[in-house]
Amino acid sequence: MLGNLHRIAARYIPQQTARWYRFKAREMDELGQWKNTYHDPATIRGSWQAVDTQDVQEMGLDTAKVYRKLYTSHDIRNIQRGASTDYLVFAGRRYDVMGDVDWYAQDGWKSVLCIEVGDHDG
């Protein structure tokens, strides 16, 4: 058995840093609009990879958008009932998490699929 493949690969594949904004709650603002709130950002490390256009097409996603995958040892959350996704900031751009391959409980790592949604304004 190879054990934790992410830990092994991280020794050889350069790791980048990103800021992780973990969803906290939905709260009503002073105008009566629901707003997502997030915990203070945490700096995390992982392997930030482009998603090939052919893979984007095969997943049925919009090829005009930019998608990335982050392989990390952090338990980043995607869409869940009654909650919003976490989001990441990398190189000044915001990426919403839209899916994951979750090996976190078993081997301590995840692959998260992210969509670029624009500049980070925070």
N, C-alpha and C positions, 0 to 999 in steps of 0.2 A: 504494500500500500504506500502511496506517495505522501499521504498526509495532506496538509494544507497547501494546495497548489498556489494560492495567492501569495502566501508567505515565501514560497520557493521562488516564484516568478519575480516578486518584488526585489529580490537581490540582484536581478539581472536587467530588469526593465526599469528605466528611469521613472521615478515617482514625482508627481507634481502636487502642488498645494492648491486647495480651493477653500472657500468659506462655505460652511454648511449652516443653513438657516432651518432649524427644526420647528415644524408646526407646533404651536402651543394651543390656540383656541380661536374660535370665532366670537367676536365681540361687537356690540352695536356702538357706533360712534355717535357724536353729538348731533348728527343730522338724521339719525335713525337708520343708517346704512350698515349692513353687516361687513365687517373687515376681518381679515385673517391676521392673527398676531403670531409672532415667532419668538423663540428663545434667542438670546444673544448668540451671534454667530460663533462657531467653533472652527478653527483652522484644522483641516484634515489633509491627509496624504492619500494618493492613489494613482493609478495609471489611467490617464485621460485619453480616450481613443476616439477617432472619427468613426462614424458609421457609414459604410459604403452605400452608394446610391442604389445599387442592386438590392442590397439588404433592406433598405428603406422601402423600395417598391414591393418586395416580397412580404413585408409586414403590413402593406396596405396604407402606408403613411404618405403624407404630402411631400413630394420630392422637392418642392420649392423651399422647404424649411431646412434648418440645420439641426442635426441630431448628433449627440455624443454619448459614449458609454464611459462610465467611471467604474473601475474595479478597485474596491476599497475594503478595508477591514472595519468600517463603520456601519452601523445599522440604520442606514438611510431609508426613509419610508416613502412609498409611492401612494397612489390614490387609495383611500379607505373610506368606507361608509361613515358619513357624519364628520369627516375631517378633510382638510386640504393636504396637498402633498408638501413635502419638504422642498426646498430649492437650494441650488448651489450657485456660487459666483466664482467664475474662473476668468482671469484676464479681463476683468471689468465688465463681463457679460453675465446676464442672469440666465440660468437654465432650470426649468421646472422638471421635476422627476415625473416620468410617466409610466414607468414599469421597472421591474427588477427580476433578476435571477437570484433567488435567495438561498444561499448556502450558509447563512450567518449562524443559525443554531447548530448546524453540524460541523462546519469547518471554520467559522469566524470570518467569512467574507461575503461580499455581494457584488453583483454587476448591476448598475442602475442605468436605465435608458433615460436620457434627458433631451429636452427640446429647448433650443435657444429662443428666448422671448424678448431679447433686447438688452440695452444697457442697464446696468444696475444703478438705480437712483439713490441708493442708501449709502 
